[in-house]
Amino acid sequence: MPRAYFFREHGETDDDLVGTVEQTLARLPPGDQPLRCRLLTTLAFELADGGSERGYHSSAQAVEMARRLGDPFLLTMALGGRSRQSLSFWHDGLDERLRIGAELLALPGKPVTTEALAHVMLMAASSGCADFAAADQHAGQAARIADRYDLPTVAAAVSIYRATRAALDGAQPPLQSSTSRRPRSTAGSGRTGRGWRSFAGHPC
């Protein structure tokens, strides 16, 4: 399985894992299969900060395969990898992230974590489009889910967005709801610096 979202620093690539994945893919029989989809998704995440297009093309293959297989879990992970790749410097993926977020929200039988991720994704993409009304709405939905199900990483992403939003408006964000909560919420998440901007959807 990929080290998705919260367990990778920006710019950190596990070359041994990538090599193992590539070797395994080469040995698999052709055709759609869950293992191939998972391996392609792993490449999408691991090569998100790399200097090649391999991860981007792998993410597209994983999404297409997951759709053909009709597996909601595989599709959720594949869409996450595609979204991560859309943040690369080689592709302006803002519209794509809006589509991915909407597709995640529409998935039947999705777990609550997928719903929260979709709202965070749409919050960030909407803010990248300067559609702050939509971004605020998704931030509110994500915050409610985070509070109800104790999802500190989602809560931290919302806090970062709201602090940024307040700064853009020239207002001082409430200390408890943004600045003071961020260190506690992000502790142990493995997301720092630019890695957090990538999760939140920046750069757009």
Buried (B, 14 or more C-beta within 10 A) or exposed (E): EBBBBBEBEBEEBBEEBBEEBBEEBEEEEEEEEEEBBBBBBBBBBBBBBBEEEBBBBBBBBBBBBBBEBEBBBBBBBBBBBBBBBBBBEEEEBBEBBBBBBEBBBEBEEBEEBBBBBBBBBBBBBBBBBEBBEBBBBBBBBBBEBBEEEEBBBBBBBBBBBBBBBBEEEEEEBEEEBBBEBBEEBBEEBBBEEBBBBBBBBBEB
